[in-house]
Amino acid sequence: MPFKVIITRDFDHISETAARIVTEDIRNRSAKKPEYVIGLATGNTPTGLYKHLAKAANTGDFDSSRLTSFNLDEYVGLPGENSQQRTLHPESYSFFMVQELFGLLQKKFGATYVPWGTLIDQSVLSLEMESHPEDWQAQGADKGKAIVIRKDPGSDYLRWVRQEILDAYREKIHRTGGIDLHIVGVGGRGHVGFHEAGIPFEENEMLLVKLDENTVENSVTDGHFASREESPQYAVSMGASLIYQAGTVLLLANGDRKTGPIGESLLMEPDCSVPISYGHMLAENGGKMIYVLDRAAAEDVIRNRGAIEERGIKIEDISREKASIKVEDL
């Protein structure tokens, strides 16, 4: 089974190790085809990796103009009078990617895509859902729910959301030939992107998600938004079944908050209660699943090493390697 766990020392070591994996994959695949397609995530965990990648591109380790990127997710309901203002909001994932990666590149990617959540007017969406309850259903065993719009809704707006926001993004990915390598993080309950715990895998390649109340409250408490009214209530996201169609999925995790879902995902069979467990399906279907963890996130891996390795998962502990480049030095 092509499933590997790499245990590193700390955040800087995660970033450097992951950057080497990504750069090598870009070189290898670019030698065989003209375009390389990379999947990108937001959040604190990949920021160090992105700095390393920008440096590698700028020093000629690979040609960034041959890269096309697809991001995992984007908010619906960011403050702003129109889609342009919402896209440029400091908390939008489009803004994040410019700040953390795209703006660092001397030679830009050939094309970049972020799910088109900022095109959706949240107030109109809410009104249409209230007016047409027969056009959609909520799916999920926990607080975060997938809003599944039927194929032939009576609401023109909900039809547009399904066809032009959700289906169109999935189809664009497929038209490129699929994602070569996807960078992902992991949430505290084992979710990936906004594929929340309990949302079914089946027929949910692209998701419109109603965020759970804790997510909304935390966004205010953490200072991302001034009030609950300004905080998005929905998001657009790739689902696990689309994410794990990539040739390689590179999952990054640091800190003890991720310990439980990391260990659980490696020991269990794929189940939507821990969405990252879908990585077993990727490995079984011939793709590569790679976890890059710091020692805190890997505590359960270290504790259950024998049982995990019995499943055919290779564990490589490089946490004792000598420190080299720190992210702040880039």
C-alpha positions in Angstrom: 0.0 0.0 0.0 1.5 3.4 -1.0 0.8 5.0 2.3 3.6 6.7 4.3 3.9 8.7 7.5 6.9 11.0 8.0 7.5 12.2 11.6 9.5 15.4 11.8 10.7 17.6 14.5 8.6 20.8 14.4 6.8 23.3 12.1 10.0 24.3 10.3 11.0 20.7 9.7 7.4 19.9 8.4 7.6 22.8 6.0 11.1 21.9 4.7 10.3 18.2 4.3 7.0 18.8 2.6 8.6 21.4 0.2 11.1 18.8 -0.8 8.4 16.3 -1.6 6.3 18.8 -3.6 9.3 20.1 -5.5 10.5 16.6 -6.4 7.0 15.6 -7.6 6.7 18.8 -9.8 10.1 18.0 -11.4 9.2 14.3 -12.0 5.8 14.9 -13.4 6.8 18.0 -15.4 9.3 15.9 -17.3 6.4 13.8 -18.6 3.7 16.4 -19.3 3.5 20.2 -20.0 1.2 21.1 -17.1 1.4 20.3 -13.4 -1.8 20.6 -11.4 -1.5 21.3 -7.7 -4.2 21.4 -5.0 -3.8 24.0 -2.3 -5.0 24.5 1.3 -5.2 27.5 3.5 -4.7 27.8 7.3 -1.5 28.2 9.3 0.0 24.8 8.6 1.0 25.1 5.0 2.3 28.7 5.2 5.9 27.6 5.8 5.7 25.1 2.9 4.5 27.9 0.6 7.5 30.1 1.5 9.8 27.2 0.6 8.0 26.6 -2.6 8.1 30.2 -3.6 11.9 30.3 -3.0 12.4 27.1 -5.0 10.4 28.5 -7.9 12.2 31.9 -7.8 15.7 30.2 -7.8 14.7 28.0 -10.8 14.2 24.6 -9.1 11.0 24.4 -11.2 9.0 26.5 -13.7 6.0 27.9 -11.8 4.4 29.2 -15.0 3.7 25.5 -15.9 1.6 25.1 -12.7 -2.2 25.3 -12.4 -3.7 25.4 -8.9 -7.0 24.6 -7.4 -7.8 25.6 -3.9 -9.8 23.4 -1.5 -12.5 25.9 -0.3 -13.8 29.4 0.1 -16.2 31.1 2.4 -19.8 32.2 1.4 -21.0 35.3 3.2 -17.9 37.4 3.6 -18.6 41.0 4.3 -18.8 43.1 1.2 -21.3 44.8 -1.1 -20.4 42.7 -4.1 -18.3 39.6 -5.2 -15.2 41.7 -5.8 -15.2 43.2 -2.3 -15.8 39.7 -0.8 -12.9 38.3 -2.8 -10.6 41.0 -1.6 -11.7 40.7 2.0 -8.6 39.9 4.2 -10.3 36.7 5.5 -11.0 35.4 2.0 -9.0 32.4 0.9 -8.2 34.2 -2.4 -6.5 37.0 -0.4 -4.7 34.4 1.7 -3.2 32.7 -1.3 -1.9 36.0 -2.7 -0.4 36.9 0.6 1.1 33.5 1.4 2.2 32.2 -2.0 1.1 33.8 -5.2 2.4 37.3 -4.3 5.9 35.8 -3.5 6.4 34.4 -6.9 8.6 36.1 -9.5 7.0 34.0 -12.3 3.2 33.5 -11.7 1.3 30.2 -12.0 -0.2 29.6 -15.4 -3.7 29.6 -13.8 -5.1 29.7 -10.3 -8.6 28.8 -9.1 -10.4 29.1 -5.8 -14.0 27.8 -5.3 -16.3 30.6 -6.3 -18.0 31.0 -2.9 -17.6 34.8 -3.0 -20.0 34.9 -6.0 -22.8 33.7 -3.9 -24.9 36.3 -2.0 -25.5 34.7 1.4 -28.7 36.7 2.1 -30.1 35.6 -1.3 -29.0 32.0 -0.7 -30.7 31.9 2.7 -33.9 33.4 1.3 -34.1 31.0 -1.6 -33.4 28.0 0.7 -36.2 29.2 3.0 -38.6 29.8 0.1 -37.8 26.4 -1.6 -37.2 23.8 1.1 -38.1 21.1 -1.4 -35.1 22.0 -3.5 -32.4 20.8 -1.0 -31.7 18.6 1.9 -29.1 18.8 4.7 -26.8 15.8 5.1 -24.5 15.1 8.0 -24.4 13.3 11.3 -22.9 16.3 13.2 -23.4 20.0 13.5 -21.8 21.0 10.1 -24.1 20.0 7.3 -23.8 19.6 3.6 -26.6 21.5 1.7 -27.4 19.1 -1.2 -29.3 20.9 -3.9 -31.3 18.6 -6.1 -30.5 18.3 -9.8 -33.7 20.1 -11.0 -34.5 22.7 -8.3 -37.5 25.0 -8.8 -35.3 28.0 -7.6 -33.3 29.5 -10.4 -30.8 30.8 -7.9 -30.2 27.4 -6.3 -29.9 25.8 -9.8 -27.2 28.4 -10.5 -25.4 27.6 -7.3 -25.4 23.9 -8.1 -24.5 24.2 -11.8 -22.2 27.2 -11.9 -20.5 27.1 -8.5 -20.3 23.5 -7.5 -20.5 21.3 -10.6 -18.5 23.7 -12.7 -15.6 23.7 -10.3 -15.5 19.9 -10.2 -15.7 19.7 -14.0 -12.9 22.2 -14.4 -10.6 20.1 -12.3 -11.6 17.0 -14.3 -10.9 18.8 -17.6 -7.3 19.5 -16.5 -6.8 15.8 -16.1 -7.1 15.9 -12.3 -4.9 17.1 -9.6 -1.3 15.7 -9.5 -0.6 16.5 -5.8 -3.0 18.0 -3.3 -1.7 19.7 -0.1 -4.2 19.4 2.8 -4.3 20.1 6.5 -6.5 18.5 9.1 -9.1 19.9 11.5 -9.3 19.1 15.1 -12.1 16.5 14.4 -10.4 15.0 11.4 -12.1 17.1 8.8 -10.5 18.2 5.5 -11.4 21.5 3.9 -15.0 22.1 5.0 -15.9 18.4 4.6 -17.0 18.3 8.2 -17.1 15.1 10.3 -20.3 13.2 9.5 -20.9 14.5 6.0 -21.3 11.4 3.7 -18.5 10.7 1.2 -20.9 9.5 -1.6 -22.0 12.0 -4.2 -20.4 14.9 -2.4 -17.4 15.8 -4.6 -18.2 19.5 -4.2 -20.0 20.7 -1.1 -22.0 23.7 0.0 -21.7 23.5 3.7 -23.7 25.1 6.5 -21.1 25.9 9.1 -21.7 24.7 12.6 -22.2 27.3 15.3 -18.9 26.5 17.0 -17.0 27.3 13.8 -18.9 30.6 13.5 -18.4 31.6 17.1 -14.7 30.6 17.0 -14.1 32.9 14.0 -15.3 35.8 16.1 -13.5 34.8 19.2 -10.3 34.4 17.3 -10.6 37.9 15.8 -11.2 37.0 12.2 -14.6 38.7 12.2 -16.0 41.5 14.3 -19.3 39.9 15.1 -21.4 36.8 14.4 -23.4 38.9 11.8 -20.2 39.5 9.8 -19.0 35.9 10.0 -19.8 33.6 7.1 -22.5 31.0 7.7 -21.7 28.9 4.7 -18.7 27.7 2.7 -18.0 26.0 -0.7 -15.5 23.1 -0.5 -14.1 20.1 -2.3 -15.4 17.0 -0.6 -13.1 14.2 0.5 -14.0 12.0 -2.4 -12.8 14.7 -4.8 -9.7 15.6 -2.8 -8.5 12.0 -2.7 -8.7 11.6 -6.5 -5.3 13.4 -6.7 -2.3 11.3 -7.7 -0.7 12.2 -4.3 -2.3 13.8 -1.2 0.2 15.4 1.2 -1.3 15.9 4.6 0.4 18.3 7.0 -0.3 18.4 10.8 1.4 20.0 13.7 0.5 20.3 17.4 -1.2 18.0 19.9 -4.7 19.2 18.9 -4.3 17.0 15.8 -3.0 13.9 17.6 -6.3 12.1 18.1 -7.8 12.3 14.5 -4.4 11.6 13.0 -4.0 8.3 15.0 -7.6 7.4 14.5 -7.5 7.9 10.8 -4.6 5.5 10.4 -6.1 2.7 12.4 -9.7 2.8 11.2 -11.4 1.9 8.0 -12.6 4.8 5.8 -15.6 6.5 7.4 -17.0 10.0 7.2 -16.8 10.3 11.0 -13.2 11.1 10.4 -13.0 12.5 6.8 -9.2 12.2 6.4 -9.6 8.4 6.8 -10.5 8.5 3.1 -6.8 8.5 2.5 -6.9 4.7 2.7 -9.1 4.7 -0.4 -6.6 6.7 -2.3 -3.8 4.3 -1.4 -5.9 1.3 -2.3 -6.7 2.8 -5.7 -3.0 3.3 -6.5 -2.4 6.9 -5.4 0.1 8.0 -2.8 -0.9 9.1 0.7 1.7 10.9 2.7 1.4 12.4 6.2 4.1 14.8 7.3 3.7 15.4 11.1 5.6 17.0 13.9 6.2 14.9 17.0 3.3 16.4 18.9 0.8 15.5 16.1 2.4 12.1 15.8 2.0 11.0 19.5 -0.7 8.4 18.7 1.3 7.2 15.7 4.3 6.6 17.8 2.3 4.9 20.5 0.5 2.6 18.0 3.3 2.2 15.6 3.1 -1.6 15.4 -0.6 -1.7 14.7 -0.3 1.0 12.0 2.6 -0.7 10.3 0.7 -4.0 10.3 -1.8 -2.3 7.9 1.1 -1.8 5.4 1.7 1.9 6.3 5.3 2.8 6.4 6.5 5.1 9.2 9.7 7.1 8.8 10.9 9.1 11.8 13.3 11.8 10.8 12.7 14.0 13.8 16.3 13.6 15.0 17.7 15.0 11.8 19.9 18.1 12.3 17.9 21.4 11.9 18.6 23.3 8.7 16.5 26.1 7.1 14.0 27.9 9.3 10.8 29.5 7.8 11.6 32.9 9.1 15.0 32.8 7.3 13.3 32.5 3.9 
